[in-house]
Amino acid sequence: MVINEELLLRMGASIIKFNQSEIIFSQGNYPNFYYQIKKGEVKLNNYNEDGKEFIQNIFTIGHSFAESLLFIDKPYPMNAVALTDCEIIKLSKDNFLRLLELYPNVSLRLNKYLSDRLYYKYIMLKNNSSLNPQTRLSGLLDYLKSFQENKSEYSFEIPLTRQQLANLTGLCVETAIRTIKNMEKRKMLKIKNRKIYY
């Protein structure tokens, strides 16, 4: 958890429920709240001019999202959408900034969290600039597995669908599926009951 839930509630946060596929905020809106997931999953996405979805990131319980935009006066460059039914802790921008002033240790923890996310962006930019779909997918899988304690072969069950893997890497789903099958043949990953283990 990025910020202790009790502390957020003491600072005036409320818990809001969102149904699956419900929009939390839209591209072009101005950031006025800090969001942290209490339950469920959220994706940040965009659509290109052809209507194809590009998923920028997927967040789960304990994660916050789009908080870096609370420090600048710019609109959201993406949408936030509930992937599942969610409970989101929502704190006003003013109270969030006051919290960081009052609790410097929270600010340090948030800086580390933001740094981890920037690192992810750099890795994904590097991998997604490759024309090789295997490079794109293995870069994403390496990054996801890097947060696991057990680094042994096939120990990590990928928590994303093939469509989500395609959207995160800018590939079409058919290419992602074909590449995943080729990676299995090369023993880079294992598929068991349609689940991918890396």
VOBA-1610 file (N, C-alpha, C; in pm, whole numbers, padded with zeros to 5 digits, always signed):
BEGIN
Met+00085-00118+00000Met+00000+00000+00000Met+00089+00124+00000Val+00061+00218-00089Val+00144+00337-00101Val+00129+00426+00021Ile+00005+00459+00057Ile-00022+00542+00175Ile-00121+00467+00265Asn-00093+00465+00393Asn-00177+00395+00489Asn-00322+00442+00477Glu-00413+00346+00467Glu-00555+00377+00448Glu-00613+00461+00561Glu-00577+00428+00685Glu-00628+00504+00800Glu-00584+00650+00793Leu-00460+00673+00750Leu-00409+00809+00738Leu-00487+00885+00630Leu-00514+00818+00518Leu-00592+00882+00411Leu-00731+00920+00461Leu-00795+00831+00534Leu-00929+00858+00586Leu-00927+00972+00688Arg-00822+00975+00771Arg-00807+01085+00867Arg-00791+01220+00797Met-00731+01216+00679Met-00709+01340+00603Met-00832+01378+00519Gly-00941+01303+00532Gly-01065+01340+00464Gly-01101+01257+00342Ala-01030+01146+00318Ala-01059+01061+00203Ala-01193+00991+00219Ser-01251+00951+00108Ser-01371+00868+00109Ser-01345+00746+00022Ile-01426+00643+00041Ile-01413+00520-00038Ile-01529+00516-00136Ile-01496+00511-00265Ile-01595+00515-00372Ile-01595+00381-00445Lys-01714+00330-00475Lys-01726+00205-00551Lys-01744+00235-00699Phe-01674+00158-00783Phe-01687+00166-00928Phe-01718+00027-00981Asn-01811+00019-01074Asn-01842-00108-01137Asn-01742-00137-01248Gln-01729-00264-01283Gln-01641-00304-01393Gln-01675-00220-01517Ser-01571-00172-01585Ser-01579-00091-01708Ser-01620+00054-01683Glu-01646+00091-01558Glu-01683+00230-01528Glu-01559+00319-01535Ile-01577+00438-01591Ile-01467+00534-01606Ile-01448+00608-01473Ile-01324+00611-01427Ile-01289+00681-01303Ile-01255+00826-01335Phe-01177+00846-01441Phe-01157+00979-01498Phe-01123+00964-01645Ser-01143+01071-01720Ser-01123+01068-01866Ser-01010+01160-01909Gln-00950+01122-02019Gln-00848+01206-02082Gln-00906+01346-02102Gly-00828+01447-02065Gly-00874+01585-02079Gly-00926+01645-01950Asn-00971+01559-01854Asn-01011+01609-01722Asn-00888+01660-01648Tyr-00910+01751-01554Tyr-00799+01798-01471Tyr-00794+01719-01341Pro-00674+01682-01297Pro-00659+01603-01174Pro-00695+01683-01050Asn-00791+01633-00975Asn-00833+01698-00850Asn-00832+01603-00731Phe-00794+01474-00756Phe-00798+01375-00648Phe-00680+01279-00656Tyr-00642+01230-00539Tyr-00548+01119-00526Tyr-00634+00993-00521Tyr-00595+00891-00598Tyr-00670+00764-00602Tyr-00579+00649-00558Gln-00631+00565-00468Gln-00560+00444-00426Gln-00659+00329-00422Ile-00618+00215-00473Ile-00710+00101-00488Ile-00718+00021-00358Lys-00839+00010-00307Lys-00866-00073-00188Lys-00905-00214-00230Lys-00976-00223-00345Lys-01022-00353-00396Lys-01037-00341-00547Gly-00991-00445-00620Gly-01012-00450-00765Gly-00888-00412-00846Glu-00911-00390-00976Glu-00804-00356-01070Glu-00847-00239-01157Val-00750-00154-01192Val-00775-00036-01274Val-00674-00034-01387Lys-00717+00007-01504Lys-00623+00024-01615Lys-00621+00171-01657Leu-00504+00215-01701Leu-00489+00345-01764Leu-00474+00318-01912Asn-00553+00387-01995Asn-00550+00358-02137Asn-00569+00483-02223Asn-00542+00463-02351Asn-00568+00561-02457Asn-00621+00484-02576Tyr-00675+00556-02672Tyr-00716+00496-02799Tyr-00648+00574-02911Asn-00596+00501-03011Asn-00535+00572-03124Asn-00644+00616-03222Glu-00603+00680-03331Glu-00700+00734-03426Glu-00786+00626-03493Asp-00738+00500-03491Asp-00815+00389-03547Asp-00906+00324-03443Gly-00903+00375-03321Gly-00986+00319-03215Gly-00923+00203-03142Lys-00795+00172-03173Lys-00728+00062-03104Lys-00683+00107-02966Glu-00712+00025-02866Glu-00677+00057-02729Glu-00529+00031-02703Phe-00466+00123-02632Phe-00330+00102-02582Phe-00337+00115-02430Ile-00305+00006-02359Ile-00306+00009-02213Ile-00169+00056-02166Gln-00168+00163-02090Gln-00043+00216-02037Gln+00004+00141-01913Asn-00092+00101-01830Asn-00056+00027-01710Asn-00182-00033-01648Ile-00160-00134-01563Ile-00269-00196-01488Ile-00228-00196-01341Phe-00318-00152-01255Phe-00290-00139-01112Phe-00386-00227-01032Thr-00336-00276-00919Thr-00415-00365-00833Thr-00419-00310-00690Ile-00471-00390-00600Ile-00491-00351-00460Ile-00364-00289-00399Gly-00383-00175-00333Gly-00273-00108-00266Gly-00199-00006-00350His-00223-00009-00481His-00153+00084-00570His-00232+00214-00585Ser-00158+00321-00607Ser-00221+00448-00646Ser-00194+00467-00795Phe-00268+00560-00856Phe-00248+00583-00999Phe-00272+00729-01033Ala-00193+00779-01128Ala-00201+00915-01182Ala-00173+01023-01079Glu-00112+00987-00966Glu-00085+01086-00862Glu+00022+01186-00904Ser+00110+01150-00995Ser+00216+01244-01038Ser+00157+01369-01102Leu+00037+01357-01159Leu-00026+01471-01226Leu-00084+01572-01126Leu-00089+01537-00998Leu-00137+01631-00897Leu-00035+01741-00869Phe+00088+01722-00917Phe+00194+01820-00893Phe+00208+01922-01006Ile+00134+01904-01114Ile+00141+01997-01227Ile+00000+02037-01268Asp-00013+02146-01338Asp-00144+02195-01380Asp-00169+02156-01526Lys-00181+02024-01550Lys-00204+01972-01685Lys-00317+01870-01679Pro-00393+01856-01789Pro-00502+01757-01789Pro-00448+01614-01801Tyr-00533+01519-01765Tyr-00496+01378-01780Tyr-00471+01347-01928Pro-00358+01282-01961Pro-00333+01241-02099Pro-00385+01099-02126Met-00465+01045-02033Met-00516+00909-02045Met-00646+00896-01967Asn-00710+00780-01982Asn-00831+00745-01907Asn-00793+00648-01795Ala-00874+00645-01689Ala-00864+00541-01587Ala-00998+00469-01586Val-00992+00336-01602Val-01114+00255-01614Val-01105+00136-01519Ala-01214+00107-01450Ala-01219-00010-01361Ala-01219-00137-01446Leu-01118-00220-01427Leu-01113-00350-01497Leu-01206-00451-01430Thr-01225-00434-01300Thr-01315-00520-01222Thr-01397-00426-01133Asp-01492-00481-01061Asp-01559-00399-00960Asp-01452-00351-00862Cys-01454-00224-00828Cys-01347-00164-00748Cys-01400-00084-00630Glu-01315-00072-00530Glu-01332+00027-00424Glu-01206+00112-00427Ile-01224+00242-00445Ile-01112+00335-00460Ile-01116+00436-00347Ile-01002+00453-00281Ile-00989+00558-00181Ile-00957+00687-00256Lys-01037+00789-00231Lys-01028+00914-00307Lys-01007+01031-00210Leu-00896+01104-00229Leu-00860+01216-00143Leu-00842+01340-00228Ser-00897+01453-00184Ser-00885+01576-00262Ser-00738+01616-00278Lys-00709+01683-00387Lys-00573+01728-00417Lys-00516+01812-00304Asp-00594+01908-00253Asp-00546+01995-00145Asp-00509+01914-00021Asn-00594+01820+00018Asn-00566+01737+00136Asn-00447+01643+00112Phe-00432+01596-00012Phe-00319+01510-00047Phe-00187+01588-00031Leu-00182+01709-00085Leu-00060+01790-00076Leu-00030+01827+00069Arg-00135+01853+00147Arg-00116+01882+00289Arg-00062+01759+00363Leu-00113+01642+00329Leu-00065+01516+00389Leu+00085+01501+00366Leu+00131+01529+00244Leu+00273+01514+00213Leu+00358+01614+00292Glu+00305+01731+00316Glu+00377+01830+00398Glu+00385+01785+00544Leu+00276+01730+00594Leu+00270+01689+00735Leu+00349+01561+00763Tyr+00360+01473+00665Tyr+00424+01342+00684Tyr+00533+01321+00578Pro+00653+01374+00601Pro+00762+01363+00503Pro+00798+01218+00469Asn+00780+01124+00565Asn+00811+00984+00537Asn+00718+00928+00429Val+00594+00975+00426Val+00499+00933+00322Val+00544+00988+00187Ser+00593+01110+00188Ser+00643+01172+00066Ser+00761+01092+00009Leu+00852+01048+00098Leu+00966+00967+00052Leu+00920+00834-00009Arg+00824+00770+00057Arg+00771+00643+00007Arg+00703+00662-00129Leu+00630+00773-00143Leu+00564+00803-00269Leu+00667+00830-00378Asn+00776+00899-00344Asn+00881+00923-00443Asn+00942+00793-00494Lys+00962+00696-00403Lys+01015+00566-00446Lys+00915+00497-00539Tyr+00789+00502-00503Tyr+00684+00440-00585Tyr+00681+00504-00724Leu+00688+00636-00730Leu+00689+00706-00859Leu+00814+00671-00939Ser+00927+00656-00871Ser+01052+00618-00938Ser+01041+00479-01000Asp+00979+00386-00925Asp+00957+00251-00980Asp+00872+00257-01106Arg+00771+00341-01105Arg+00683+00352-01221Arg+00755+00417-01340Leu+00840+00516-01312Leu+00919+00577-01419Leu+01013+00474-01481Tyr+01071+00391-01396Tyr+01159+00285-01444Tyr+01083+00193-01540Tyr+00960+00155-01501Tyr+00875+00073-01586Tyr+00854+00140-01722Lys+00826+00272-01720Lys+00802+00345-01845Lys+00926+00340-01934Tyr+01045+00358-01874Tyr+01168+00353-01953Tyr+01189+00216-02015Ile+01165+00112-01934Ile+01180-00025-01985Ile+01082-00050-02099Met+00957-00010-02080Met+00855-00034-02183Met+00882+00048-02309Leu+00929+00170-02295Leu+00963+00251-02413Leu+01075+00183-02493Lys+01176+00135-02421Lys+01287+00067-02487Lys+01238-00059-02559Asn+01163-00142-02487Asn+01118-00268-02546Asn+01017-00247-02659Asn+00923-00152-02639Asn+00820-00130-02740Asn+00871-00060-02864Ser+00994-00006-02859Ser+01053+00052-02980Ser+01108-00056-03073Ser+01121-00178-03020Ser+01168-00290-03101Ser+01058-00338-03195Leu+01098-00378-03315Leu+01002-00435-03410Leu+00977-00583-03380Asn+01060-00641-03294Asn+01049-00783-03261Asn+00947-00803-03150Pro+00835-00872-03178Pro+00732-00891-03075Pro+00781-00970-02954Gln+00876-01062-02976Gln+00930-01138-02862Gln+01005-01046-02766Thr+01079-00951-02819Thr+01151-00854-02736Thr+01052-00774-02653Arg+00942-00732-02715Arg+00841-00654-02644Arg+00779-00734-02530Leu+00737-00857-02561Leu+00670-00940-02460Leu+00766-00984-02351Ser+00885-01029-02387Ser+00978-01076-02283Ser+01022-00960-02193Gly+01033-00839-02249Gly+01066-00723-02166Gly+00958-00696-02062Leu+00832-00705-02104Leu+00720-00685-02010Leu+00718-00796-01906Leu+00734-00921-01948Leu+00731-01033-01854Leu+00847-01026-01755Asp+00966-00986-01804Asp+01082-00970-01715Asp+01052-00865-01609Tyr+00993-00754-01652Tyr+00963-00646-01558Tyr+00862-00693-01453Leu+00753-00758-01497Leu+00651-00806-01403Leu+00709-00905-01303Lys+00796-00993-01351Lys+00853-01096-01263Lys+00956-01035-01167Ser+01013-00920-01203Ser+01117-00860-01118Ser+01066-00826-00978Phe+00935-00814-00960Phe+00878-00781-00830Phe+00850-00905-00745Gln+00873-01024-00802Gln+00847-01148-00730Gln+00971-01193-00654Glu+00950-01251-00538Glu+01062-01304-00460Glu+01119-01428-00527Asn+01032-01517-00574Asn+01077-01640-00637Asn+01108-01612-00784Lys+01234-01620-00819Lys+01278-01590-00956Lys+01302-01717-01038Ser+01268-01834-00983Ser+01296-01959-01054Ser+01209-01972-01180Glu+01253-02057-01269Glu+01187-02076-01397Glu+01040-02117-01380Tyr+00952-02051-01452Tyr+00808-02079-01455Tyr+00739-02060-01319Ser+00798-01985-01230Ser+00741-01969-01095Ser+00633-01860-01089Phe+00630-01773-01189Phe+00541-01657-01184Phe+00424-01674-01281Glu+00301-01678-01227Glu+00183-01683-01311Glu+00149-01541-01356Ile+00149-01519-01486Ile+00123-01386-01541Ile-00024-01351-01516Pro-00051-01239-01447Pro-00189-01206-01409Pro-00266-01129-01516Leu-00219-01136-01641Leu-00281-01060-01750Leu-00332-01152-01859Thr-00436-01109-01927Thr-00486-01185-02042Thr-00395-01160-02162Arg-00410-01241-02264Arg-00331-01221-02386Arg-00366-01087-02450Gln-00493-01047-02442Gln-00534-00916-02495Gln-00465-00804-02418Gln-00458-00816-02286Gln-00391-00713-02206Gln-00242-00708-02236Leu-00179-00825-02253Leu-00037-00828-02290Leu-00016-00759-02425Ala-00106-00784-02518Ala-00097-00720-02650Ala-00113-00568-02637Asn-00212-00526-02560Asn-00237-00382-02544Asn-00122-00311-02473Leu-00059-00377-02377Leu+00053-00316-02305Leu+00178-00305-02391Thr+00189-00389-02492Thr+00309-00389-02577Thr+00284-00331-02716Gly+00163-00287-02742Gly+00134-00227-02873Gly+00124-00329-02985Leu+00101-00455-02952Leu+00088-00561-03053Leu-00059-00592-03076Cys-00089-00650-03192Cys-00225-00702-03209Cys-00231-00835-03135Val-00350-00874-03093Val-00364-00993-03008Val-00318-01119-03080Glu-00341-01126-03210Glu-00298-01245-03287Glu-00145-01259-03282Thr-00075-01147-03297Thr+00071-01151-03291Thr+00118-01189-03152Ala+00053-01136-03049Ala+00089-01171-02911Ala+00070-01321-02887Ile-00042-01376-02931Ile-00071-01520-02912Ile+00033-01605-02984Arg+00061-01571-03109Arg+00159-01646-03189Arg+00298-01639-03123Thr+00335-01521-03076Thr+00466-01503-03014Thr+00476-01581-02883Ile+00370-01579-02804Ile+00368-01655-02678Ile+00384-01804-02706Lys+00318-01855-02810Lys+00333-01997-02846Lys+00477-02028-02887Asn+00538-01936-02964Asn+00678-01956-03004Asn+00771-01951-02884Met+00741-01863-02789Met+00823-01855-02668Met+00809-01983-02585Glu+00690-02044-02587Glu+00672-02171-02516Glu+00756-02280-02584Lys+00756-02283-02718Lys+00837-02383-02790Lys+00985-02369-02757Arg+01029-02244-02734Arg+01169-02219-02700Arg+01196-02234-02551Lys+01093-02278-02477Lys+01102-02301-02332Lys+01132-02173-02254Met+01088-02058-02308Met+01104-01930-02239Met+00992-01909-02138Leu+00881-01977-02158Leu+00768-01971-02069Leu+00692-02102-02080Lys+00593-02120-01994Lys+00515-02244-01992Lys+00367-02206-01991Ile+00286-02280-02065Ile+00142-02258-02064Ile+00076-02381-02003Lys-00004-02357-01900Lys-00073-02467-01832Lys-00215-02419-01802Asn-00313-02494-01853Asn-00455-02456-01837Asn-00480-02312-01881Arg-00423-02278-01994Arg-00434-02146-02058Arg-00366-02032-01980Lys-00304-02065-01867Lys-00230-01966-01788Lys-00084-01966-01832Ile-00024-01846-01832Ile+00115-01833-01872Ile+00202-01828-01746Tyr+00305-01911-01742Tyr+00401-01912-01631Tyr+00538-01873-01685Tyr+00600-01779-01616Tyr+00727-01723-01666Tyr+00834-01734-01558
//
